Amino acid sequence: MAVPKSKVFRARGRKRRTHYKLTLPSIVACPKCREMKLAHHVCKNCGVYNGVQVLPLEDEKQA
């Protein structure tokens, strides 16, 4: 069984974990409706992704 040869001090583990941090999601404006959306995702407001209508609009769903 693997056993450490010496004690691992708190400072050593904490130094290793200094780079574990949260990053903010990249939010961009939709080129069609200017609503803020996540980058590389379909716009929830107008349903457009990369200039192509992917999701049907609310008006088309009701009709």
Secondary structure, DSSP 8 states (H G I E B T S, - for coil): ----SS---HHHHHHHGGG-------EEE-TTT--EEETTS--TTT-EETTEE-S--HHHHH-
